[in-house]
Amino acid sequence: MTIDVDALRTHLNITGTDDDAVLARLLSAAASHVEAQLGFAVDDADEFPEGTPADVDQAVLMLAAHWYENREGSIVGMSIASVPYGVAEVLANRRRYSFAAEDT
């Protein structure tokens, strides 16, 4: 993976290093989640021989940032809306499996 805590801190516009342990944990969890969605490791040279594509890195950053900004399981008193072209949409273009029934 080509992104690190510094990249996530920049993405979140955080200037201090107080939350680096939290950011590292969220970055690792986000990468694991993305890999589970894709069905392969983001640093797999067979899948991405020229390195992890920018959109996959962006999906990891977006997911880690979302988890950082929304650390609780629910939000009270706010309207919630999905963001277009979020993590799921980016990864749908890259995954190697589908849920479609096979021809028999």
C-alpha positions as CSV (number, residue, x, y, z in Angstrom):
1,M,0.0,0.0,0.0
2,T,1.4,3.4,-0.9
3,I,-0.4,5.4,1.8
4,D,0.7,5.9,5.4
5,V,-0.3,7.8,8.5
6,D,1.2,11.0,7.0
7,A,-1.0,10.7,4.0
8,L,-4.1,10.1,6.1
9,R,-3.2,13.0,8.4
10,T,-3.0,15.2,5.3
11,H,-6.3,13.9,3.9
12,L,-7.9,14.7,7.2
13,N,-6.2,18.1,7.4
14,I,-4.7,17.2,10.8
15,T,-1.5,19.0,11.7
16,G,-0.5,17.4,15.0
17,T,0.6,13.9,15.7
18,D,-1.4,13.2,18.9
19,D,-3.8,10.8,17.1
20,D,-1.2,8.9,15.1
21,A,-1.8,5.6,16.9
22,V,-5.6,5.9,16.2
23,L,-4.9,6.9,12.6
24,A,-2.5,3.9,12.1
25,R,-5.1,1.5,13.5
26,L,-7.9,2.9,11.3
27,L,-5.6,2.9,8.2
28,S,-4.8,-0.8,8.8
29,A,-8.5,-1.6,9.4
30,A,-9.5,0.3,6.3
31,A,-6.9,-1.5,4.1
32,S,-8.1,-4.9,5.5
33,H,-11.7,-4.0,4.7
34,V,-10.8,-2.9,1.2
35,E,-8.9,-6.1,0.6
36,A,-11.9,-8.1,1.8
37,Q,-14.1,-6.3,-0.6
38,L,-11.7,-6.7,-3.5
39,G,-10.9,-10.3,-2.8
40,F,-7.1,-9.7,-2.9
41,A,-4.4,-7.7,-1.2
42,V,-4.0,-4.1,-2.3
43,D,-0.3,-4.5,-2.6
44,D,-0.6,-7.7,-4.7
45,A,1.8,-7.3,-7.6
46,D,-0.1,-9.8,-9.7
47,E,-3.3,-7.7,-9.4
48,F,-1.6,-4.3,-9.6
49,P,1.8,-4.8,-11.3
50,E,2.4,-1.0,-11.5
51,G,1.5,-0.4,-7.9
52,T,-1.8,0.3,-6.1
53,P,-4.0,2.5,-8.3
54,A,-4.9,6.0,-7.0
55,D,-8.6,5.2,-6.8
56,V,-8.0,2.2,-4.5
57,D,-5.7,4.3,-2.3
58,Q,-8.4,7.0,-2.2
59,A,-11.0,4.4,-1.1
60,V,-8.7,3.4,1.8
61,L,-8.2,7.0,2.8
62,M,-11.9,7.8,2.5
63,L,-12.9,4.8,4.7
64,A,-10.2,5.5,7.3
65,A,-11.2,9.2,7.4
66,H,-14.9,8.3,7.7
67,W,-14.1,6.0,10.6
68,Y,-12.0,8.7,12.3
69,E,-14.7,11.3,11.9
70,N,-17.5,8.9,12.9
71,R,-16.1,6.8,15.7
72,E,-19.5,5.8,17.1
73,G,-21.9,3.2,15.8
74,S,-24.8,5.7,15.6
75,I,-25.4,9.4,15.2
76,V,-28.2,11.2,17.0
77,G,-29.9,14.4,15.8
78,M,-28.4,14.6,12.3
79,S,-29.5,13.8,8.8
80,I,-27.2,11.3,7.1
81,A,-26.8,11.0,3.3
82,S,-24.6,8.7,1.2
83,V,-21.7,10.4,-0.6
84,P,-21.7,9.6,-4.3
85,Y,-18.7,7.7,-5.6
86,G,-17.8,6.5,-2.2
87,V,-15.7,3.5,-1.2
88,A,-18.2,0.9,-2.5
89,E,-18.5,2.5,-5.9
90,V,-14.7,2.7,-6.3
91,L,-14.1,-0.9,-5.3
92,A,-16.9,-2.3,-7.4
93,N,-14.8,-1.4,-10.5
94,R,-11.8,-3.3,-9.2
95,R,-13.1,-6.4,-7.5
96,R,-12.6,-9.8,-9.1
97,Y,-15.9,-11.5,-8.1
98,S,-19.6,-11.0,-8.5
99,F,-22.7,-12.3,-6.8
100,A,-24.4,-13.2,-10.1
101,A,-25.6,-16.8,-10.4
102,E,-23.4,-19.0,-12.7
103,D,-24.9,-20.6,-15.8
104,T,-25.8,-24.2,-15.3
